């Protein structure tokens, strides 16, 4: 079960998980030793190169992990990567660590995976998201749209990708309280015609 919390910066993210603090600090040092740019997206640390998401950090009850946004393209010779959502995520792959020792013992391999990911970006190799699939609006958002005609009109004017981002943002929440909180967050954005990730795409 996930325990990730939304944060505003990487220091805050690390401090939010005292049980994983040392592991997260080490992972951050590994990421920062490369040429990647550090930022926060969706409340978690994300590392970028040439404007593309390369990797990110995540925390859960029993492990901490790193995401490779185009991980399916990696050679993964060490067989470390798993698909967190089998059948749903074509490109994203995760590497899970249950202790800091695991991270320390795999530092060189982590860097190899990072540099391979960066090189793929430089070569223009990527798995592009399917853009012509219909948007599956979750029940919570559908109910809000049903009860607010003006909100529906604004939502209808959004691009397909923005509609998908909002829908996936709500659907990804496990707890009902989180779904409600996220819904409250995105309604003003929909009314303004803003996308969930607009500020990261400027």
Residue pairs with C-beta under 8 A, 6 or more apart in sequence:
1 60
1 61
1 174
2 58
2 60
2 61
2 174
3 17
3 59
3 60
3 61
4 43
4 44
4 58
4 59
4 60
5 13
5 16
5 43
6 42
6 43
6 44
7 13
7 16
7 40
7 43
7 44
8 40
9 40
10 28
10 38
10 40
10 45
13 24
13 40
13 43
13 44
13 45
13 57
14 21
14 24
14 25
14 28
15 21
16 59
17 24
17 59
17 64
20 59
20 64
22 100
23 64
23 97
23 99
23 100
23 103
24 57
24 59
24 64
26 100
26 103
26 104
27 57
27 64
27 66
27 103
27 110
28 38
28 45
28 57
30 103
30 107
30 110
30 111
30 114
31 38
31 45
31 47
31 55
31 57
31 114
32 38
33 111
34 47
34 111
34 114
34 115
34 118
35 49
35 118
36 47
36 48
36 49
36 54
36 55
36 114
36 118
37 47
37 48
37 49
38 45
38 46
38 47
39 45
39 46
39 47
39 48
39 200
40 46
41 53
41 56
41 197
41 200
42 169
42 197
44 56
44 57
44 58
45 56
45 57
46 53
46 55
46 56
47 53
47 54
47 55
47 56
47 114
48 54
49 117
49 118
49 121
49 122
50 121
50 122
52 69
52 121
52 126
53 69
54 68
54 69
54 70
54 114
54 117
54 118
54 121
55 66
55 67
55 68
55 69
55 114
55 117
56 66
56 67
56 69
57 64
57 65
57 66
57 67
58 64
58 65
58 66
58 67
58 94
59 65
62 98
63 96
63 97
63 98
64 96
64 97
65 94
65 95
65 96
65 97
66 94
66 95
66 97
66 110
67 84
67 92
67 93
67 94
68 74
68 81
68 92
68 93
68 94
68 95
68 113
68 117
69 91
69 92
69 117
70 91
70 117
70 120
70 121
70 125
70 126
70 127
71 81
71 91
71 92
71 93
71 94
71 113
71 117
72 83
72 90
72 91
72 92
72 93
72 127
73 91
73 117
73 120
73 125
73 126
73 127
74 81
74 93
74 113
74 116
74 117
74 120
75 116
76 93
76 113
78 106
78 109
80 95
80 106
80 109
80 113
81 93
81 94
81 95
82 93
82 94
82 95
82 96
83 89
83 92
83 93
83 94
84 92
84 93
84 94
85 92
90 127
90 129
90 130
91 126
91 127
91 129
95 110
95 113
97 103
97 106
103 110
120 126
131 160
131 161
135 160
135 163
135 164
135 167
136 167
136 171
137 145
137 163
137 167
138 167
138 170
138 171
138 179
140 170
140 179
140 180
140 183
141 166
141 167
141 170
141 183
141 186
144 151
144 183
144 187
145 151
145 152
145 155
146 152
150 191
151 187
151 190
151 191
154 190
154 191
154 193
155 163
155 166
155 190
157 193
158 166
158 190
158 193
158 195
159 195
161 195
162 195
162 196
165 195
165 196
165 197
166 186
166 189
166 190
166 196
169 182
169 186
169 196
170 179
170 182
170 183
170 186
173 179
173 182
186 196
189 195
189 196
195 201
